[in-house]
Amino acid sequence: MKAFYKGTVLLIVTAFFGECMEFLINMVMARELGEKGLGLFMTVLPTIFLIVLLASFELPISISKFIAEKDAKYHQTMLHQVIKWTIIFTIFLTILAAVIIPFVPIFHSYHPMLKWLVLLMLPIISFTSIARGYFMGKQQMGKIAASNFLRKIVQLGMLVFLFQWFSFDLDTSVLIAFCTIVGSDIVVFLYLMHMFFLQYQRLKKEKNSSLSGRVIWKDLLSVSVPTTGLRIFHALTHAIQPFLIKGALVASGITAANATELFGMLAGIALTIGFFPSFIAHSFMTMLIPTVSKEYANKNYRKLQKLLQQIVGITAVYGIIAVSIFYFFAEPITSRFFHSSQAAVIVQLLWPYFLLHYFIIPMQAYLIGFGLLKDAVIHTIWSTAFSYAAIYYLGSLSQLQMGGIAIGMNLGAVILALLHYMTICKKMGFSIWLTPVNNRVQ
């Protein structure tokens, strides 16, 4: 437990500075792109993440789980298999994407170079995922933390330099914003792969035992396939979300241009502010996946129960403080940092959505560690379906508009949090008050 919290604190500290960088990045983009440009950027971003997601195939999670559960003598064999098949998979995926992307309608509204940036990201993400998964499983969180911070500082530096010294039209400005993402990913790729191959060479010299490729991929795919399916569902729904929200707002009587600006304020400002403290939740998740996997494999239910109680308590403390600040100081925060006082109301309406997601993220790590990925997928489908139906119906009402959008998002978060939490309680054998209901937890 000491190692767990030591690693978590390291991730939280570096993630805090990374989130400060992210905050500054969004400030720069909000100022340089304007509300329309930010709306365009945020509209296509989920589609790009959907494509890039396929390249990672959730290897960081499946590899970290394998490393945490299996004896060290099997690690080299597993990594050899993963590297070999990642090369084949990446070549196939890049060729397929090169054929399909030019026909995806959403890219027709953007600079023609954007599609080639997406293709460049595919091999970068694929191989970076292997290194991330290995370091997560070995709980070498210093390297993960350094790479996360490095990405943000490089992206911010590129944004400031390019927009400070050059002037671009709107289409080119949006393209430049994406160029900074790719540039930062390249730097992280070089850092992580250098550190990974240093350790991989040492690993090859140690005493290793073989595992058949069938066994290795059965273990990896049992995690990667459902987790990738969950992420694809998330990416698809997030790709649909801009059009759903803008469609609902237009149906309520708002013009298409104003609807795009409102979505830009929601995605580029309100969510940036509300999810700022989620670096703590993501730090917990990074540490929890290998920790929960290992302890669950060892049937150490008491330690898992105690850990969950501590995380729920910590999340409640920082979460309530954070959303209280956002609620009562929304107007000065949005005005000072984003020059958009209109976004303050959206921030205030979404405080339940933000708070519940601080709990949902570490709870998802528990579900992954327990092997309950099917449950996580089902929970997400039900909560998203209900949320999107409410978003469109309530958001299209002229008397609610953005208020209706916020209510739909809040309701979806409530459903997802409850389903995750009750499933974890049932699996562990304790009540919703975290007290044992049978003799399983000793």
N, C-alpha and C positions, 0 to 999 in steps of 0.2 A: 504493500500500500504506500510505503514511503517513496518507492521508485515511481509509482503511479502519479502521486501528487507532485513530485519533483519534475517529472516530464510535463505534466499538465501546466504547472506554473511557468515553465520555460516557454511552452507554446502560447500561453495566455499573454505573457509579457511581450513576446515578439509579435504576436497577432494584434495586440493593442496598437503597437506602432505601425503595423501593416494596415490596420483599419483607419488609423489617422491618415496614412498615405492615400487610402481609398477614398476617404472623405475629401481630401484635397483634390484627388483626381476628378471626382464628380463635380467639385466646385469649378475646376478649370473647364471641364466639358460643358457645364451649364452656362458658363460665361461666354465661352468661345463658340459653341454651337447654337446657343439661343434655345428657346423653348421648342421651336419647330425642329431644329437639328437634333436636339436631345430626344425628342419624340421619335424621329426617324431612327436614331441610333438604338434606342431601347426597343423599337418595334422589330428590327431584324436580329437583334442580339440573341433572343431565344432560339431562333432558327439555326443560327451559326453554332450555338452550343449543342443543339441536337445533333448536328453533323459531327462535330468534334467529339461528342460523347461516345459515339460508336468506335472511335479510334482508341479510347482508353479501355473499353470493354470492362470497366470496373475492376481492372487488375490490381490497383492499390488495395482494395478491400479484400479480394480473394487471396492475393499473395500474402498480405499481412496476417490473415486468419490462418493460412497454411503454415507460415513461419512460426506463429505463436503456438500452434497445436502440435506440430510435428518435431521430432528430434532433429538436432542440427546436422546430423550426418546425411539427411535427405535433402538439405537445402540446395546444394550445388546441382544435383540432378534435376530438381524442379526448375531452377533458374535456367539451366541449359535448355530444357524443353520449352520454357516460356519464350526465351530469346529467339529460338529457331522458328517457332510458330508465329511470333509477333512479326518477324520479317516477312513471312509469307502473307499473313493477314493484312499487313499495312500496304504491301504492293497491290494486292487485290482491291482493298478498300479505296486506295488513291485512284486507281484506274476507273473503278466504278463511279466514284464521286466526280471525276473529270468528265465522265459521259453524262451524268444526271444533272449536276448543278447548273449548267447553262440553261436548262429547261425549267428550272424552278422559278415560278413567276415573281416571287418577292425580290429576287436579285435584279430584275429588270429595272427597278426603280432606283438603283444605286450605281455608283461608279463601276465600270466594267472590270476594274482590277480587284474588286472585293472578292469575287469568286476564286481568284487565284491565291489570295491570302488564306482563304479557308483550306484550300488544298495543301498549302505549305504547312499548316498547323497539324495536319493529320499524322505524319510520321513523328513530328516533335512530341505530340501528346502521347502517342503509342509507347514510345521508348522511355519517356519520362515516367510513365505510369509504373513500369517495372521497378525502377529505382525507388519511387515513392513507396510502393508496397513492401519492398524489402526493408527499407529503413523503418517503416511503421511497425512491421512485425518484429524487428529486432529492438524496437523502442529506442532507436537513436533519433530522438526528437529534435536534437540540435540541428541536424541536417535538414529536416522538414521545416523547422522554424526559419532557418536561414534562407531556404529557397522561397518560402512564402513572402518573407520580407523583401528579398531581392527582387521578386517580380513586381512588387508595388513601387519600390523606389526607382527602378529602371523605367517603368511605365510613366510615373510622374515626371521624372527627369526629361524623358522624350517629349511628353506633352508640353511642358513648360518651354523647352528649347524650341520646338517646331512652331508653336503658336506665338512665341515671343518674337522670333526673328523672321517669320514668313507670314504672308497673308494668303488665305485660300477662299475660294467660293464655297457654298454650302455643301455640295456633293463631295468636293475634295476634302473639306474639313471632317466630314463623317468618315471618309476613307482613312484619313490620317489618324483619327481616333482608334480605328481598328488596327492600323499599322503599329501603334504603340503596344497594343495587346500582343501581337505576334512577336515584336521585338523583345518584349520582356520574357515571353515564353522561350525564345531561343537562348537567352542568357541563362535562364533556369535549367534548360535542357543541358547546356554545356557544363554547368556546375554539378548537377545531380549525376549525370552519366560519368563524369570524371571520378567523383567520389565512389560511385557504384563499382566501376571496373577496378578500382584499386582494391576494394574488398573482395570482389569476385575472383581476382587473381590469387589472393591469399586463401580464399575458400577452396580453390582447386587444389592447393597444396596440402590441405588437411585430409584426415581419414574420412572418406565418404562412402555411403552405401547407395546402391541403386534402387530405384523404384520404377516400375513400368510406366510408360507414358499414359496408358489407360487409367491407372490408379491416380496419377497426378492430375490429369485433366478431369477425371470424375470429381475429385475434391475441389478443384478450382472452378469448374463450370457449375457445380452445385451452388456456388455463391455468386459467380459472375453473371450467369444467365438471368436469374430472377432479379438481381440487383441492377443489372443493365436494363432489364425490362421495366423496373420501377423508375429508373432515371430517364429512360426513353419516354415513359408515360408523363413524367414531370416535364421533360423538355417539350413534348408535344402539346401538353396543356398550356405551358408557358408561351409556346409559339402561337397558340390560338388566343391566349388571353388578351393581347393588344387589340385584336380585331373584335373579340367579344365585348370588351369594355367600350371601345370606340363605337361599335354598333349599337350598344345599349344607350349610350349618351346621345347619339344621333337620333335614335328612336324617341328619346325624351324631349327632343326639340332643339338640341344644341347643334351648331354647324359642324361639318367634318373637320374644319381647321381648328376650331376651339376644342373639339374632342381629342384631336392629336396632341394639342398643348396640355390638356388636362391629364392625358395618359403620361406625357413626359414628366409632369409634376409628380404624378403618383409613383412611376417606376424610377425616375432619375433623382427625385428629391425626397419624397416621403419614405419610400422603402430604404433609401440610402441612410436616412436618419434613424429609422426604426430598427433596422438590422445592424446598426453599428455595434451594439453590445454582443451580437451573436458570435463574435470571435471567441468568446468564452465557451459558448455551447459547442462550437466546432472544435475547439481545443479538447474539450471533454470527449467528443465523439472520436477524434483521432486516437486518443489514448484508450478509450473504452473498448473499441472493436477487438484489438488483440488481447486486452486484459480480460474482458468478459468471455471471449472464446476459450482462453486458457483455463479460467476458473470454472467455467461451465463444464468443460471436458473433464476436469478433476472433481466435479460434483461438489464444489465448495460453495454451497448455497448461502450459508451464513455470511460469508465475505461479500457475496454479490448483493445480498439484502442490505447489509450495512453500507456498502458503497452507493447503492441507489438512494438510500435515505439521506446520505450526505450530499449527494448531487442535487436531489430535489430541494433540500434546504438551502444550499448555496445559490441555486438558480432562482429560488423565490426571493432571496435577499437582493441580489443584484438586479433581477428582472423588475421587481416592484420599484426600486429606486430609479432605474433607467426610464421606465414608461411614465413615472411621475414627473421626471424632469422634462421629458418630451411633451407631455400633455400641458404642463403649466408654462413652459417656455418655448412653445412651438413657434409662435410668431417672431420673437427675436432671433431664434436659431435660423429659421428659413430666410428671414430678411437679411441678416448679417452675412450668412455664408453662401446663400444661393440667390439673393436679390429677388425673391419670389414669396411675398407674404401670403399669396393665395394658397400656397401649399400647406400652410399651417393648419388649416381646417382639416385637410386630409390626414395629416399626422395625428391630430387629436382623435379623429374618428376611428383610426386603426390601432389604438393602443392595445385592445385585447388580442388582435392578430399578432402583434409583435411579441407580447408577453408569452403567449402560448407556444410560439415557435422556439422560444428559448428552452422550453421543456421538451418539445417534440424532437429536437435534434439529438440530444443524448439518449432519449428513449428509443429512437431508431437504431442507435448503436447497440442497445441491449437486444433488440429483436434480431439484428444481424448476428450478434454473438451467440444467441440461442438457436440460430438456424431457422428462425421464424420469418423468412423472407416472403413466403407466400402470404402470410398474415399482413405484413407491411404493405404489400401490393394491393390486397383487397381493401385494407383501410384507406389507402390513398385514393383508390378508384371511387369508393363510396363518398368520401368526404369531398372530393373534387367535383363529382357529378352533382351533389347537392349544392355545393358552393357556386358552381357556374350557373346552375338553374336560377338560384337566388340572385346572383349578380345581374343576369340579363333581365329577369322580371322586375326586380326592384330598381335597378339602374335605369330602366326605360320609363319609369314613372316620372312625370314632369315635376312632381312635388318632392322627389327624392334625389334623382340624378346621382351625383358622386356619393351622396349619403347612402343610397341604395347599394352602390358598388361596395362600399365599406362594410355594410351589414352582411352582404353575401360572403365577403372574404373572412369576416370575423366568425360567422357560423361554420364555415368550412374548417377553420382552425380548431374550434371547440370540438367538433366531431372527431377530427383526426387525433387530437390529444387524448380524448377519452378512450377511443378504441385502442390506441397504443398502450396506454397506462393499464387498462383493465386486462389486456392480453398478457402483459408482463407479470402482473399480480397473479393471474391464474397459472401461468407457467411456473412461477416460483413457489406457489402454494401459500400466499399470504393475502390478507384483505387489502382493500383500497387504503386502509390506514397504515399499511406496511407492518401489520402484526400477523404472525403465523396462524394459519387456520388448520394446519395438520402437522404431523411430526416430520415432514420432509426437511424443514429448515431447522437444523440442530445447532 
